[in-house]
Structures are given as C-alpha cells and as structure tokens.
Amino acid sequence: MSIDTSLEAKRQIEICNACRYCEGYCSVFPAINNTKVFDKPSLTFLANLCHNCRGCYYACQFTPPHEFAINLPGILAEQRQESWQEFAWPRGFGQLFHRSGLAISLLVVIGAALMIWLINLLPGQENAEGFYRLLSHQTMVLIFIPAFLLPIFALVKSTRDFWASINGSALQVTHIKDALTTALSLKNLSGGHGEGCNFEDEDRFSLARTHAHHAVFIGFSLCFLSTSVATILHYFFNNPAPYDLISLPKLFGIPGGILLSVGSAYLAYLKTKADPELSSPKVWGGEMAFIVLLFLVSTSGLFLYILGGTSWLAELLAFHLGCVLALFLLTPYTKMVHGIYRVAALLRDAQLKSRT
C-alpha cells in the first residue's frame, strides 16, 4: 500500500526533533530543531538540504525493525525526487525522465549521434583542419546554441520556482559566502564531522564519495574552462581548433576529461554498492543517467583526441557530439538539478541561521 510521503516525512522528522541524538550531524538536524511547523515548504527545504550521507541512519536506535521505523535518508530522498519532478519544466517530461532516465539518455545519445553522423556525410570544408573538415563551425553553432539556451531557461525557471517554494527571500553577501563555503567543501557529505559518509558501506566511514564528487566537479570545471578558452581564441584571436598539446584548451581539457571520467565512473560504482532502501529506488535510472552522461561525454572526448587522426574520426566525432548534445538537452531533468537545489537549500539555511 502506498503512503503519503509528506505525512511520513513529517512523522519521522517530528520523532527526530524530539530525540535530537543526531543534532551534531549535518545541517539537516539544526534546521529541524529550528523549524516550528513541518509543512510542505519546510519538508522540501529539509529534503534538499540532505546530502544522503546516511550517517544518521546507522546511528539511529529507532530504525527498522523498531516500531518507529525511522529511515530519514530514505524518506527525504523520496521528498527530494518529488521536488525535482514538481519543479521541472516541462513537468511531464521531468516525471518521465525520473522513471526511465537511463533509457531516455541512451536513446537521445544514439539519436543525436546518428543525426550528426549523417550531417558529416554532407560535403564539408576541404580547406579546414581537424574535424571542421567534416562539420563546420557554423553548423556546430546552429546545433548547439539552441541546445544550450533552452536548458538554461528551463533551469532558471525551475530554480526560481524551487526558491519560491521554500520561502527564499533576498540574499546577503554573508549568506552566499556561507552557503558556497559549505557546498564546495562538501561538509554535509561527511555528516558534518569530516570523517566521511556511510553511503556505500553501512556503518564504516568513507571519504570515497567526497573524493569522487570533487573529481567530477574539478573535471567538469576544467572542461568548461577549456571550452571557454577555445571560444575566446576562436572569436577574438582568430585562432580556431585544432590546438596543440601545449595550449590552454588542451592543458585544461585533457586533465579535466580524465578527472571527469574517473570521478563519474567511481560515483556509478559507489551507487551500485549503496543500499537502495536508503534512497529512492524508483528513480534509480533517472539519478544514474546524469553520471552515465558525464562519463560518456568525457571518455568519448578523450578517445576523440587520441584517435582523431585515424579513420574513425567521423564516428568518434558523431558519438562525442551526440553525448554532449544529450547532456545539454537533458540537464534540467538529470541529477544536475540536485546540485543547484542543494545550493539553494544551503542559501536558505544560511538565511534562517542569521535570523536566530
């Protein structure tokens, strides 16, 4: 029999608020203690403040088979994924993606790669270098600018709606500083104590998930920086790709791609090791999809660099750009949103702390 997740979350949180054994853990528990009414905005805020480190579950004396049946990481994960679906735009596709995200991602990758491969068969630019001989810069711009701007609009809209739903108000510099410091240090991923989380191995503390997240974040940032520098070189210095190994795009892009590949692969491995009952099993595919897309983008980019001078150029280019296009288009519905919402929740938490 299905249960109302909001009512169940409220029940469990009220028990946690009465017990307060875990009040020295992550930011969730001080926020619970400072909350007077556990209504929908409060539950949405608390759910997205939770980083699912699972330390509270293994410390709790009221977990199943106790009659209280406390599973705070699990019920907050349910509330969290419901908020991702509720604020996604368009909402219907957000719900579909969370049910079948991995399958949808792979279909979009295949479809986008096939489209680009067919474009590659058209007459190219014979005087151009590298993959521009197959796909002109103008064609790439026509394909990717809309695929970049539409997800940005969807993310801005969903984030604005989420911020309003948790009663967020005007921010001060101190709020932003506190929230970003907490977010970038991944303090809450270790339960707030720095020893690591219990995500993949029950009551054993581990920093593996923290290290994997840092690898993904740094790798993604370096890849983004590589693309940004290449854009500046192309438009402002008349220096189009391909670039030498000793150039800023490559010096940023290659280490970034390696870090992103290793980090995303390790996150996927850790997710398979974790207890699914302490998360939201019904959206497992939707959560895994973003990790897989990051891995495919970074790894295919590395292979394109290594084997770009071979007869496999057309196929590798089509697959890599298909992965990038799928990542862009599906980002507003992937677990990328959880990072944005969690930063927003940390900002709201900083606001609330400043008022106490």
N, C-alpha and C positions, 0 to 999 in steps of 0.2 A: 504494500500500500504506500503510495507517495505521501510525502509530508510537505507542509508549507515550510520552505527553508528559512523564511524570515522569522516565523514563530519559533522554529527550532534553534536558530541562531540566537534569538532573544533569550530563550530559556537557558541555553548553555552559558551565554555571556553573563547573565544575572547570577548564575552559580559561581562563575569565575570572579565576579565582582564581590561576592560575599566571602569567598575563600581567600583570595589575594596572595596565595602562596607564590605565584609567578610574577608578582608586581615588579621584581627586579630584572625581569627578562626584557624583551624587545619593546618598542614604542607602543605596541598594541595595549599592553596592560596598564601603563599610566593613563593612556587615553580612555580605557574602560573605566578606571577609577574616577576620572574627572567628568564622565558622562552621566547626566541625570536621567535622561529618558532615552531608551534604546528603540528609537523609531527608525523608519526606513533610511533617512539621511545618515543617521549615526551608524547603522549597520553597514551601509555602503562604504562609508568612510573607514570604518574599522577593518572591513574585509580587504580593502585595497591598501591599507597600511600594513597588513600582514604579509610577510615575505615567505611564509610556508617553510620556515626552518625546522619546525616540528619539535623543537626542544621542549615546549610546554606540554606536549602530549606525553612524552616519556617521563616527564617529571610529575605528572598528574596522578593522584591517587583515586580519581573518580572515572577513569577510562573504563570501557567495557572489559570485563563483564559486570562492573559495578552498575547498580540500578540508575545512577545519574547518567551513565553512558556519554561522558564528555569526550568529544572529538573536535576540539576547536579548530585545528588546522583544516580538517575535512569540511566542516560546515562553513567556515569562512571562504574556503576555495569555491564552494557552491555559490555563495553570495557574490563572490568576486566575478566568476564567469557569467553570472546573470547580469551583472552591471556592464560587462564588456558587450554582451548581446543587446542590452537595452539601449545603450548609447551609440551603438554602431550605426553608420549611415551608408547605404540604406539598411534599416534594421533587419529586414527579412533575410538579406544575404549574410548579415552577421550571424544570425541564428543557424543558417545552413552551414556556414563555414565552421562553426564550433562543433557541429555534429560530424562533419566529413572533411575537415580541413586538409588532411594529408592527401586524400584522393583528389580534392579540388586543386591543390597546389601542383600536384604532378600533372594533372590534365592541362592546367594553364601553361606550365613549363613546356610540355610537349607541343601544345598548340602554338605558342609563341615562337618556339624554336623552328617549327615547321614553316611558319609564316616568313620568318627571317631567312631561312634556307632557300625558300622559293624566290624571295627578293634577290638573294645572292646569285641566282641563276640568270638574272637580267644583266644586260651589258653594263659593266662597271666603268670605273675611271682608269684607263690604261696607264696614265701618267702618274697616278697616285702611288704611295708607298704603303706596305703592310696590308692590313685588312680593308683599308679605304679603297683598294682596287676592287673589292667585292661589294662593299657597302659604303656609299659616300657619306661624308659628314652631314650634309644636308638631309639625307634620308634618315640618318640616326636621330637628328634633331626633331624631325617631323614625327618620328615614332615615340621618342622618349619624353619630350616636353609635356604632351598631354598626359602621358602615363605617370609623370612626376607631379604635375599640378593637381590633378583630380584627387589622388590620395592625400595630398597636403590639405586640400579643402575638407575632405572627409575627417581627417584627424583633428583639424582645428575645430570643426563643428562638434564632434563627439567629445573632445576635451572641454570645450566651453559648456556643453550640457552636463557633463560629469561634475565640473566645478560648481555649477549652479545647484546640482542635486545634493551636494554635501555642504551647502550653505557657505561656500567660499566667498570671501569679500576682498576688498582692496589690499594688496600686499605691500609690505615694507621691506626695505633692503635687508634688515636683520632676519626676516622670515625666509627670504630667498637664500641668504648665506647659510643659515642653519639647515635648511632642507637639502641644499646641494651638497653640503659637507657630509650629511648623513647618507645621502644617496650614493655619492661617489665612493665613500669608504665602505659601503655595503655593511654597515654596522648591524643592521637588523637581520641580515642574512645569517649572522652568527648568534642570533638570540640576544644581541646587545652586550654579550660578555667577551667576545673576541676569541673564544676557544674553538669556534666552528659550529656547524649545524648538524642536525641528525637526519638530514634529508635522505641519504642513501643507505644508512647502516644503523637504524634504530637508535639505541642509546649510546653509540660511540660517536664522539665529536669528530668532525672532519672539516677541513678548510677547502676540500676539493671543489665544492660548488662555488665558493667565493673566487678561487683561482680561475675556474672556468669562465665565470661571469666577467672577471677582469680581462681575461684574454680576448673574449668576444668584444667587449666594449673598446679596448685599446685597438684591436684589429680592425673593427668597423670604423673607428675614428681615423686610423691611418689610411684606410682605403678611401674614405670620404675626402680626406685631405689630398690624397694622390689625385683623385678625380678633379678636385677644385683647382689644384696647381696646374694640371694639364689643360683645364679650360682657360685659365688665365694665360698660359703660354700660347695657346692656340689663337685666342681672340686679341690679345693685347701685344704679343711679341711675334706674331706671325710664325710661330714655331709649332706646327701640327705633329701629331703622332706619326710613326712610332718613335719612341725615345730610347736613348742608350741606357745601358745598365747603370752607369754613373750619372743619373739625372734625378731630380727631385720626385717626379712621378713614380719612378721605379724604386727609389730609396724608401719612399713611403709605402708604395703599393705592395711590394713583394713581402716585406716583414708583416704588413697588415694582413695580407692574404693568408700567410702561414698561421698567424695567431688566430685569425677568424676560423680557419679550417679546423685547427686543433681544438680550440675552445668550444666550437659548436658540436664537434664530434663527441667531445667529452661530456658536454651537457646532455646530449642524446643518450649516451651510455648511462649516466647517472640517473636519468629519468626512468630507464628500464629497470634499474636496481631499486628504485624507491617504492614504498608501499602505496599502491593506488588508492587505498581506502582513506589515506590522509590527504587526498587531493580531490579532484572532481573527475572520476573515471570516464564519465560520458562525453567529456570534451578532450580526451587524451589526444585524439588525432588533430584537433584544432591547435592545441598547445604545442605538439611536436612539429607541426607544419612549419612554423617560423624557424625553428632550429635547423630543420632539413633544408629550407630555402637558403639560409645563411651559409650552410655547408656547401650546397651546390654552387652558389654564386662564387664563393671564394676559391673552392677547389677547381672549378671549371676555368676560372680566371688564371690560376697558376698553370694549368695544363695548356691553356691558350698561349701563355707566354713561353712555355718550354717547347711546345710543338708547333708554334705558329708558323715556323719556316718550312713545315712539311706539307705533304699533300692533304693533310687532314684539316687545313686551315678553315675551309668553308664550313665543315661540320662542327668543329670546335667553336667557331665564332657564333654560329647559329644557336648552339646549345647554351653557350655562356650568356649571350644577349637574351635568349629566351628565359633563362633563370633570373637575370636582372629585371626583365620586364615583369615577370611573375611576382618577384619580391616587391617591386614598386606598387603594382596594382592591388596586391593582397595585404599590404602592410596595415591598412586600417582595421583589418579583421583578424590579424595574427596576434601573437602574444607580445608583439612590439607595443601594443596599446597598454599592456600591464605596466611597462616601464614608465610610460607617460602618466598613467593614472596613479601609480605609486608615488611619483614625484609630486603630483598634485595633492595626494593624501598627506605627504610629508610637509608640504607647504601649509595645508590646513592645520596639521598638528602643531606646527611652529606658531601659527596664529593663535590657536587655543592656549598653548603654553604661555604665550606672552600676556594673556588676559588673567591668568591665575596668580 
